[in-house]
Every structure is written in C-alpha cells, then in structure tokens.
Amino acid sequence: MKIAIIGVGAMGGAIAEGLIRSGKINSGNIIAANPHTDKLRHLDDAGAVVTSDNKAAAAAADVVIVAVKPWLAEEVMKDIKTVMDYRRQMLVSVVAGVSAEQTGEWLEKDGVRPRLFLVIPNTAASVCESMTFVAPFNASDDDTTIIKELFDTIGSTIITDEQHLAAGMILASCGTAFAMRYIRASVEGGVELGFRAAEATQIVAQTVKGAARLLMTDGGHPEAEIDKVTTAGGITIKGLNAMEQAGFTGAVIQGLKVAAGK
C-alpha cells in the first residue's frame, strides 16, 4: 500500500516520521509532498519518496493524506482530485475544522465523492504514540479497518463520529500542549528542589510515562493509583491538597472548556 502525505508540516511530518519509525510501512511506499522539499531531506534520507508535486504524489498512492492548513485545503483538494481514481483510492483529511460535507463538496467529481476519513492525530505520531480519532464517511467497514490499522502503526486509534472530533482534538491534540505545561511546571519545581534542568526533565518525563503506563496496562482509575501512593498525613496528600487549593483540577477543566468554546 502506497501512502501520499500532502503537506509535510508539523502534523504531516509527524505522521510520515512515525510511519517510517514504526517499521511496519516500507519507507519507499511513503510519498511526501511539500512545496519546499528542503524540509523533507530527513525523509528522503530515510528512504521515502519526496516531491513538490501534489498531483504526482496523489496519483501514485492508494491512500492520500491531506495535512495542509485549513486555508489551503480547498485549493489543494480541488487540484489533486483531477488525478485521483476514487474506485481504488481513499482520502484522509487531517485538516482541522473543515467538515466532511465541505471536504466532500471540494472533492466531488461527476457526482461521485471519495471514501473519506476525517482524522485528528497528534504530534506524538512521530514517535508512534499518537492518540488518533478517525471519522469515516462513504466508507465500508473494510475501508475503515484499513485506515484504523494504518494509524494504529503510529499510536492508538479510536473510530468515532464527526461530532466528537473537536472534543477529541482538545483532549489529545491540544492535550499534548496541556500535558507539556504540567511537565514544564514540574521540571521548574524540580530545579527549585535542587536538580539540574536536564535531570528534572528526565525524572518528570519518566514519571509521567510510568503513570500513563499504569492506566493503560491495568485499566485502572487515576484516583485508585493516587490512593496507592497517598498515606494519611504524608507528603503526597499535602502536595495534592496544596495543588487543589491553588485550583489545579478546576484550571485543567476550565482550560479544556475554554478551548472547546464553552
């Protein structure tokens, strides 16, 4: 299966890097298209096909992933549809905020629309740890399985509907930044406690990784894991209470709601 990625910025680049890193996709079957191919040298070095020709990339692929900025999406999609064969090709849109109806309208030709997937990954795709949301349109269950398995190579994938994509983006894509802000704060605190910045970063990153692994491996509840390390009158409960008094949980929830426009 050949995969074209049109628009190799932060997100498109993360997807390309993750697919290659996974080892499950032959790098020669990945076609990266971007106006400035100098930004694609690392992908070229890794064995991917690089080009500045969107049409050539789209025509050669079985799955076409469009990962351009929203204001470029219409032009790019109307351009590549002229060379696409919807009978054999599927299109994945990683364009935030553009609906399936609008995307389908741009791609329609001779009254036919492609098998379409709206996809929201995050930048952890580059290290095969993305949380990805996939909403299928005009696609069979077999088509959906193919796309899910593709994105499962770069992390974890949830099949959902269009109505939940925005919430998924806030929790998982924006959530990467929110998690990084917690990590940054903990690192700064670690430095104040006497660790060098690099040491504090390593400690906090590994701690967060371990905490996440506990939930993902055992399927437990965060509060249950908190209870395991919290003793009466101990330092953990004192720290937690101080964070709550400063508004920690409320600030996180409020940030999510504001990002969602609520």
Buried (B, 14 or more C-beta within 10 A) or exposed (E): EBBBBBBBEEBBBBBBBBBBBBEEBBBEBBBBBBEEBEBBEBBBEBEBBBBEBBBBBBBBBEBBBBBBEEEBBBEBBBBBBEBBEBEEBBBBBBBBEBBBEBBBEBBBEEEEBBBBBBBBBBBBBBBBBBBBBBBBBBBEEEBBEBBBEBBBBBBEBBBBEBEBBBBBBBBBBBBBEBBEEEBEEBBEEBBEEEBEEEEBBBBBEEEBEEEEEBEEEEEEEEEEBEEEEBEEEEEEBEEBEEEEEEEBEEEBEEBBEEBEEE
